[in-house]
Structure formats: structure tokens, C-alpha cells
Amino acid sequence: MPPRPADLVREFHAAFGLGIGGRPAEIAPALAAHRQDLLDEEVTEVAEASRGGHLDELAHELADVVYTVYGTALVCGIDLDAVIAEVHRANMSKLGPDGRPVLRADGKVLKGDGYRPPGIAAELRRQGWVPPGPGPGGQA
């Protein structure tokens, strides 16, 4: 069984002295912007590889996107595997009552009557996230 992407990215961040968050938390705006720039660059490279028609290049660029996304989650202290599992649970609840997918004409999967959205905030709290206090007007 190959190593988990989260473990590989953690090894990279540790070896190169990059950030590793201990629990889910907001990061500084400058670091968030930097992580977004990295992701934008990688997504652009996926688009270029897609147009190029070389499957090996596309696979490389897709892996770079995943690597960058896992790195951003790591910097933020997020156990992304657990969040993905929660999103998967929610996605699987999109099946219709007959156990078949509900599809739009173009093939996009739609939410069936039994859809239950992902509980991302609850998952992050389980990981140690402390949500910010109430904002203006007492709203969180």
C-alpha cells in the first residue's frame, strides 16, 4: 500500500522547514495568499497539460495540485483525509431513494432528497479547531 499523501507532504514540509499546523487554525493573510498563488500556478499547469494531450504530464500536474492542497491543509493544521471522508459521506447521500444517482442533463450529479451536507465545522472541531467568536451583531 503506498503512503498516504498527507504523510508524504508532512515529510516534505518537515524536511524543508515549511509550516505544519498543530490543530486547525486560521493562517496569516500573507501566507494564505501565498498558498493560493501556489495553487493557482499548479491549476494553470493542469490546464496546460490537459491541452497538451500527454497523459504523463497531466498525471504529474494533477499530483502537484493534490500535493499543494495537502500542504495548505497541513499549514492550517487540518487533517484533510478526515475532511475528505466527511465530504464523501455527504456526496454519497446524493443518491436518490432508489439508490441511483440523480443527474442533470449534462451528467452533473445533483442532490437527492436524502442529501445530508457535510459537517465540516464539526469535523474541524473534532480536530481541535476553535471557531472565532461572534462577529458584528452577535453573528458567528
Beta strands, then each sheet from edge to edge (+ up, - down):
strand 1: 102-103
strand 2: 109-110
sheet 1: 1+ 2-
end
